[in-house]
């Protein structure tokens, strides 16, 4: 009897142990307790724009990064043409010329870019065209039936020239047919020497009657006008003379300077680009075609001027 009671008591104890074990947390298959859940912290509040945005000048740039090249300027620095050119009328002297005044600082070492009238040439090679004077060119020139030369004796010449901006430009001239090819050669030599010219265009009749501003610098050939300060026809009226960079190479007679603001260029020993000197490429080129130079005259100095007969 006692044996049966002991067995029954053992069975009861076994059942009680099984029930207590079933209440314990289950183990993972790897024998480790599951990790205790960690309370999630609330996500950080969105940063303000000031906190997340870099200031424009604080953008990080790699040390080896190349800075972008600056945009190419249309003209070299200091070569802009003054807005007042050809607008400041000078008081007149008794002889009809403008009052001689000091050279403006902007023109004391004049190196202005050409105001292009014709399209620039393609490439850097010298180019020239020669033809009878077109009607539209004749209409904007100084020619009239009163001039000492007939239109049929003139030619329209375009040539490439170097500007003070160190770029090639296209200029135009009216010249006498008998010297047209020689002048083409002359300007080809000036281009080869890279002699700078500021402007080269046909002069209009209205310019002959315009009040003086004293700052012109147009290289030209045919102009139907009398000699400077005289009454007889100039060699320009025949297309047998050329003036090169008048402002850099002024006409001087006594106290008269033309252009009237070009006094800074009276000292011919102070050589600057655009000036003509004895023995330089300009005088040599014209001498090769037999033309005389006004810079060699005695009583008058006309350093801009070259002519077929030396006058």
PEWO-V537223 format. One record per residue. N is the residue number from 1. RES is the residue in one letter. SS is DSSP state (h for helix, s for strand, l for the rest). PHI is phi in whole degrees, -180 to 180 (none if undefined). BURIAL is # if it has 16 or more other ideal C-beta (glycine too) atoms within 10 Angstrom, else .. Layout:
<<N RES SS PHI BURIAL> <N RES SS PHI BURIAL>>
This chain:
<<1 X l none .> <2 X h -58 .> <3 X h -65 .> <4 X h -67 .> <5 X h -64 .> <6 X h -64 .> <7 X h -65 .> <8 X h -63 .> <9 X h -62 .> <10 X h -64 .> <11 X h -64 .> <12 X h -63 .> <13 X h -64 .> <14 X h -64 .> <15 X h -67 .> <16 X h -64 .> <17 X h -65 .> <18 X h -66 .> <19 X h -66 .> <20 X h -66 .> <21 X h -67 .> <22 X l -67 .> <23 X l -89 .> <24 X l -77 .> <25 X l -61 .> <26 X l -72 .> <27 X l -95 .> <28 X l -74 .> <29 X l -65 .> <30 X l -88 .> <31 X l 85 .> <32 X l -99 .> <33 X l -68 .> <34 X l -57 .> <35 X l -65 .> <36 X l -69 .> <37 X l -56 .> <38 X l -99 .> <39 X l -64 .> <40 X l -73 .> <41 X l -76 .> <42 X l -62 .> <43 X l -59 .> <44 X l -63 .> <45 X l -65 .> <46 X l -56 .> <47 X l -70 .> <48 X l -73 .> <49 X h -61 .> <50 X h -65 .> <51 X h -76 .> <52 X h -99 .> <53 X l -91 .> <54 X l -80 .> <55 X l -62 .> <56 X h -54 .> <57 X h -90 .> <58 X h -112 .> <59 X l -67 .> <60 X l -70 .> <61 X l -123 .> <62 X l -54 .> <63 X l -60 .> <64 X l -94 .> <65 X l -75 .> <66 X l -86 .> <67 X l -73 .> <68 X l -64 .> <69 X l -69 .> <70 X l -65 .> <71 X l -63 .> <72 X l -67 .> <73 X l -75 .> <74 X l -63 .> <75 X l -140 .> <76 X l -57 .> <77 X l -58 .> <78 X l 85 .> <79 X l -107 .> <80 X l -70 .> <81 X l -78 .> <82 X l -60 .> <83 X l -66 .> <84 X l -88 .> <85 X l -54 #> <86 X l 64 .> <87 X l -121 .> <88 X l -93 .> <89 X l -75 .> <90 X l -89 #> <91 X l -62 .> <92 X s -87 .> <93 X l -86 .> <94 X l -64 .> <95 X l -86 .> <96 X l 94 .> <97 X l -82 #> <98 X s -76 #> <99 X l -66 .> <100 X l -75 #> <101 X l -128 .> <102 X l -59 .> <103 X l -68 #> <104 X l -59 #> <105 X h -54 .> <106 X h -67 .> <107 X h -113 #> <108 X l -66 .> <109 X l -130 .> <110 X l -75 #> <111 X l -142 #> <112 X l -95 #> <113 X l -73 #> <114 X l -66 #> <115 X l -83 .> <116 X l -63 .> <117 X l -96 .> <118 X l -109 .> <119 X l -60 .> <120 X l -66 .> <121 X l -71 #> <122 X l -89 .> <123 X l 87 .> <124 X l -103 .> <125 X l -76 .> <126 X l -65 #> <127 X l -138 .> <128 X s -149 #> <129 X s -131 .> <130 X s -141 .> <131 X s -159 .> <132 X s -57 .> <133 X l -68 #> <134 X l -65 .> <135 X h -59 .> <136 X h -69 .> <137 X h -70 #> <138 X h -60 #> <139 X h -66 .> <140 X l -102 .> <141 X l -102 #> <142 X l -93 #> <143 X l -72 #> <144 X l -149 .> <145 X l -66 .> <146 X l -83 .> <147 X l -70 #> <148 X l -80 .> <149 X l -133 #> <150 X l -84 .> <151 X h -58 .> <152 X h -65 .> <153 X h -93 .> <154 X s -105 #> <155 X s -131 #> <156 X s -99 #> <157 X s -116 #> <158 X s -116 #> <159 X s -140 #> <160 X s -85 #> <161 X s -139 #> <162 X s -87 #> <163 X l -90 #> <164 X l -70 #> <165 X l -87 #> <166 X l 60 .> <167 X l -132 .> <168 X s -78 #> <169 X s -135 #> <170 X s -110 #> <171 X s -113 #> <172 X s -135 #> <173 X s -144 #> <174 X s -103 #> <175 X s -138 #> <176 X s -71 #> <177 X h -57 .> <178 X h -69 .> <179 X h -119 #> <180 X h -60 #> <181 X h -70 .> <182 X h -64 #> <183 X h -67 #> <184 X h -60 #> <185 X h -64 .> <186 X h -60 #> <187 X h -70 #> <188 X h -66 #> <189 X h -69 #> <190 X h -64 #> <191 X h -68 #> <192 X h -61 .> <193 X l -81 .> <194 X l 58 .> <195 X l -70 #> <196 X s -80 #> <197 X l -127 #> <198 X l -84 #> <199 X s -155 #> <200 X s -150 #> <201 X l -152 #> <202 X l -73 #> <203 X l -81 #> <204 X l -92 .> <205 X h -60 #> <206 X h -61 .> <207 X h -69 .> <208 X h -69 .> <209 X h -100 .> <210 X l -73 .> <211 X l -65 .> <212 X l -73 #> <213 X l -113 #> <214 X l 71 #> <215 X l -128 #> <216 X l -69 #> <217 X l -151 #> <218 X s -91 #> <219 X s -81 #> <220 X s -151 #> <221 X l -128 #> <222 X l -67 #> <223 X l -145 #> <224 X l -79 #> <225 X l -151 .> <226 X s -79 .> <227 X l -63 .> <228 X l -61 .> <229 X l 76 .> <230 X l -121 .> <231 X l -120 .> <232 X l -79 .> <233 X s -65 .> <234 X l -75 #> <235 X h -62 #> <236 X h -64 #> <237 X h -69 #> <238 X h -105 #> <239 X l 76 #> <240 X l -114 #> <241 X s -148 #> <242 X s -141 #> <243 X s -112 #> <244 X l -113 #> <245 X l 44 #> <246 X l -56 #> <247 X l -69 #> <248 X l -74 #> <249 X l -136 #> <250 X l -74 #> <251 X s -86 #> <252 X s -134 #> <253 X s -145 .> <254 X l 62 .> <255 X l -95 .> <256 X s -92 #> <257 X s -127 #> <258 X s -132 #> <259 X l -65 #> <260 X l -69 #> <261 X l -103 #> <262 X l -95 #> <263 X h -61 #> <264 X h -63 #> <265 X h -105 #> <266 X l -77 .> <267 X l -81 .> <268 X l -79 .> <269 X l -82 .> <270 X l -89 .> <271 X l -74 .> <272 X l -138 .> <273 X l -54 .> <274 X l 97 #> <275 X l -82 #> <276 X l -106 #> <277 X l -128 .> <278 X l -58 .> <279 X l 81 .> <280 X l -86 .> <281 X h -58 #> <282 X h -73 #> <283 X h -64 #> <284 X h -67 .> <285 X h -66 #> <286 X h -71 #> <287 X h -64 .> <288 X h -65 .> <289 X l -100 .> <290 X l 85 .> <291 X l -90 #> <292 X s -90 #> <293 X s -118 #> <294 X h -67 #> <295 X h -72 #> <296 X h -96 .> <297 X l -68 #> <298 X l -95 .> <299 X l -74 .> <300 X l -127 .> <301 X s -115 #> <302 X s -125 #> <303 X l -68 #> <304 X l -81 #> <305 X s -101 #> <306 X s -130 #> <307 X s -147 #> <308 X l -64 #> <309 X l -103 .> <310 X l 83 .> <311 X l -107 .>>
